[in-house]
Amino acid sequence: MSELTLAHATTIVDSAIAHGRSANFRPLTIAVLDAGGHLVAFKREDTSGILRPQIAFGKAWGVLGMGVGGRELAKRAESHPSFFAALSDASGGRIFPVPGGVLIKNSAGTIIGAVGISGDPIETDWVPDHAVCLSVQNIL
């Protein structure tokens, strides 16, 4: 597979929401972007906060733009705050260097998109992003 399809993106979103419900997470918002940073699939659960769409998109967009997952991006932001301030400026504020963003790669290891999840506290954001990783492995 060389590109992310709507069917794959929908499966990723639905898997993340199903995992969030089974784990009793707060309402989630999930954005799936293709390799060009274009929105492919998006869902916002009822009562998820009003800024969650922008946060989910920013998490996906940030990992896609930098080529690393959200947890690694957060570590880099902590150790290089000036660089990430410049990145935020250059991206029009669209990069969110925090956990909850995951790269989507095909079987050849090529990045074909990214997922951003928002809704649960940062302390547990790694759990939904892990669920997304597992769902991606099952569909690609």
N, C-alpha and C positions, 0 to 999 in steps of 0.2 A: 504494500500500500504506500502510495506516495503523497496522498493528500488526506486531509481530515474531511469526512463527509458529514452531512447533516444527521444521518442515521447514527454515526459513531458519536457525534457530539450530544445527541439526544440521549443515547444510552449512558454516557458519562454523567450528564446532569441528573437523570433519573436514578442512577446508582448512588450518587452522592446524597440525594434527598432521601432515598430509601434507607441508606446507612444512618443518616442523621436522625431520622424518625426512630429507627430501631435502637439507637444509642441515647435517645432522649435529649438531643441537642436542642438549643434554641432554634427558632426558624432560620433557615439558611437561604442564601442567595448565591447562585452559581452562574458564572459566565464562562463560556468556551469560545476561544478565539482560534482562527486559523493561523498559519505561519506568517501571514501578512498583517496580523493584528486586527483582522476583521471579525466582528461578532458572528458566530455561527449558531449558537444556542444559548438560551438564557432562561432561568426560572427564578422567581422570587416567591418564597413561601409566604402565606398569609401572616401578617403582623411582623414580618421582617422589617427592620428599620428603613427609614426613607433614604439614607445615604448608602445602604448596602449595595445597590447596583453599581455605584461609582467605585466603591471599595473592591468589590469582586472583580470588576473590569480592570482596575488599577493593579491588583495583585497579578492577574493573568498577563497584562500588558508589560509589567515590570520584569517578570521572569522571562517572558518571550524576548524582550529587548536586550536583556543582559545574558541570556543563555544559561541561567542557573535557577534552581528552585528557590522558593520563598524563604526557607530557613537559612540557606546560604546567603541569599541577598540581604537578609536582616543582619547577619554577622558582618558582612562587608560594609553595610551602612553604619554599623556601630563603630567599626574601626577606621572608617574614612568618611566622616560626616560632611566635610567640605565637598568632596566629590559627589556625594549623593544630593547635596543641596543644589549643586550645579546640574545634576541629572534631572532633578525635579523641575528646575527652571527650564532646561532644554526641552523637557517633555510636556511642558504646560501643566505640570502638577499631576500628570497621569500615572507616575510610578509610585507604587506603595511597597516599599522594601520591608515586608513583614511576612511571617508564615501565612500559609493559605494559598500560595500560588504553586502550580505544578506544570512542568513542561510535558508535552505529549510527544513521544517519539515513535517512529515506525520501527519495524523489525530490523532495519538496517542502521538504526540509531540516529536517523535524521529527524530534526525537530520539525513537526508538522502542525504544532499548535500549543496552546496552553489553557489551563483551567485556573480560575480564581474562585475561592469560596469565602464568604463572609457571613457572620451571624453569631457564631459561638465565640467565646472569649479567646484571645490570642493563646492563652495557656493550653487550650484544647484544640486550636485550629489544626494542629498537626494530625489529629485523628481523622477529620474529614478529608484532608489532603492525601493521607495514606489510603483512605477508601477510594479516592479518585484514582490513585496510582494502580490499585488493584483492579479497578474496573477498566482502566485503559489497557492493562496487560491482557485482560480477557477478551477485548474486542479487536485489538490490532494484530 
